[in-house]
Amino acid sequence: MKLADLYQKAVTAEAPKFEVLNSAGEKSGHHIFLKAHDDESATKAVFRYQRVVSSFDERFKSENADLYTECEACKNFNEYNYLYNKELVEIDKALARELVDGWDFDDEFSDEALAAIIEAFDGLAKQIVAAFFAVVAEHAKK
């Protein structure tokens, strides 16, 4: 007998989803369905993401210490922040691909189609990651 046999998971009526904002920042009328907050593959992906971001942060600060000093001297961190965020977007894209379970677009959902739209649509990965963490935070309150 497994411990999981002792309880029954709550059944949710609907998969977590969020309405996608288009490139103008307006609601698109279409939704992306996310994996459940307690889905094993999503949980593992979040743990990997946290390790990668932590490692990235340390590496980036170390590799860009001179740039940081230059930016600090002129009180303008635009270049430093731009480079940091540019690299972080790639990490967000990798996590986003692991958190999506489907969508209601006319195009059929597939891992390949998801990867293509994440690459083509700047900001979608950030929307996906933020929506997933919002679901996690909501369940943490309960």
C-alpha positions as CSV (number, residue, x, y, z in Angstrom):
1,M,0.0,0.0,0.0
2,K,1.2,3.5,-0.8
3,L,0.6,6.5,1.4
4,A,-1.2,8.1,-1.5
5,D,-3.8,5.4,-1.2
6,L,-4.9,6.8,2.1
7,Y,-6.4,10.0,0.7
8,Q,-8.1,11.1,-2.4
9,K,-6.9,14.2,-4.2
10,A,-9.4,16.9,-4.5
11,V,-10.9,16.9,-8.0
12,T,-11.0,20.3,-9.7
13,A,-13.7,21.1,-12.1
14,E,-11.4,22.9,-14.5
15,A,-7.7,22.9,-15.3
16,P,-5.8,26.1,-14.3
17,K,-5.8,28.5,-17.2
18,F,-5.2,32.2,-18.0
19,E,-6.2,34.5,-20.7
20,V,-3.3,35.4,-23.0
21,L,-2.5,39.1,-23.5
22,N,-1.7,40.0,-27.1
23,S,1.5,41.9,-28.0
24,A,-0.4,45.2,-27.4
25,G,-1.1,44.1,-23.8
26,E,-4.8,43.5,-24.4
27,K,-6.8,40.4,-23.6
28,S,-6.8,38.1,-26.6
29,G,-9.9,36.0,-25.7
30,H,-7.8,32.9,-25.8
31,H,-6.6,30.8,-23.0
32,I,-3.6,28.7,-22.2
33,F,-4.2,25.7,-19.9
34,L,-1.5,25.1,-17.3
35,K,-0.5,21.9,-15.5
36,A,-1.9,21.6,-12.0
37,H,0.1,23.2,-9.2
38,D,0.8,19.8,-7.8
39,D,1.6,18.0,-11.0
40,E,4.8,16.1,-10.5
41,S,6.4,17.2,-13.8
42,A,5.5,20.8,-13.1
43,T,6.9,20.6,-9.6
44,K,10.2,19.1,-10.8
45,A,10.4,21.8,-13.5
46,V,10.0,24.5,-10.9
47,F,12.7,23.0,-8.7
48,R,15.1,22.9,-11.7
49,Y,14.1,26.4,-12.6
50,Q,14.9,27.7,-9.1
51,R,18.3,25.9,-9.1
52,V,19.1,27.3,-12.6
53,V,18.1,30.8,-11.7
54,S,20.2,30.7,-8.5
55,S,23.2,29.5,-10.4
56,F,22.6,32.0,-13.2
57,D,22.4,34.9,-10.8
58,E,25.7,34.0,-9.2
59,R,27.4,33.4,-12.5
60,F,26.0,36.6,-14.1
61,K,27.1,38.8,-11.2
62,S,30.6,37.3,-11.3
63,E,31.0,37.6,-15.0
64,N,29.6,41.1,-15.2
65,A,31.2,42.7,-12.1
66,D,33.1,45.2,-14.2
67,L,30.0,46.3,-16.0
68,Y,28.2,46.6,-12.7
69,T,30.9,48.9,-11.4
70,E,30.7,51.0,-14.5
71,C,26.9,51.3,-14.2
72,E,27.1,52.1,-10.6
73,A,29.6,54.9,-11.3
74,C,27.3,56.6,-13.7
75,K,24.1,55.6,-11.8
76,N,22.6,54.0,-14.9
77,F,22.0,50.2,-14.8
78,N,20.1,50.0,-18.1
79,E,22.8,47.9,-19.9
80,Y,23.3,45.6,-16.9
81,N,19.6,45.1,-16.4
82,Y,19.1,44.5,-20.2
83,L,21.7,41.8,-20.3
84,Y,20.5,40.2,-17.2
85,N,16.9,40.1,-18.3
86,K,17.8,38.9,-21.8
87,E,19.5,35.8,-20.4
88,L,16.7,35.3,-17.8
89,V,14.1,35.2,-20.6
90,E,15.7,32.1,-22.0
91,I,15.4,30.4,-18.6
92,D,11.7,31.5,-18.4
93,K,11.1,30.0,-21.9
94,A,12.4,26.7,-20.8
95,L,10.2,26.6,-17.7
96,A,7.1,27.8,-19.7
97,R,7.4,24.9,-22.1
98,E,7.1,22.5,-19.2
99,L,4.1,24.2,-17.5
100,V,1.6,24.3,-20.4
101,D,-0.9,21.5,-20.8
102,G,-2.9,22.9,-23.8
103,W,-4.7,25.9,-25.2
104,D,-7.9,27.0,-27.0
105,F,-6.3,28.5,-30.1
106,D,-7.4,27.3,-33.6
107,D,-4.0,25.6,-34.1
108,E,-3.7,22.2,-32.6
109,F,-1.6,22.1,-29.4
110,S,1.7,20.3,-29.5
111,D,5.1,20.6,-27.8
112,E,6.5,21.9,-31.1
113,A,3.8,24.4,-31.6
114,L,4.2,25.6,-28.0
115,A,8.0,26.0,-28.5
116,A,7.4,27.9,-31.7
117,I,4.9,30.4,-30.3
118,I,7.1,31.0,-27.2
119,E,10.0,31.9,-29.4
120,A,7.9,34.0,-31.8
121,F,5.9,35.9,-29.2
122,D,8.1,37.9,-26.8
123,G,6.5,38.0,-23.4
124,L,4.5,34.9,-23.6
125,A,6.9,32.8,-21.5
126,K,6.7,35.5,-18.8
127,Q,2.9,35.4,-18.9
128,I,2.9,31.6,-18.5
129,V,5.4,31.6,-15.7
130,A,3.6,34.4,-13.8
131,A,0.2,32.7,-14.3
132,F,1.6,29.4,-13.0
133,F,3.2,31.0,-9.9
134,A,-0.1,32.8,-9.3
135,V,-1.9,29.5,-9.2
136,V,0.7,28.1,-6.8
137,A,0.4,31.1,-4.5
138,E,-3.4,30.8,-4.5
139,H,-3.2,27.2,-3.5
140,A,-0.6,28.0,-0.8
141,K,-3.2,30.3,0.8
142,K,-5.7,27.4,1.2
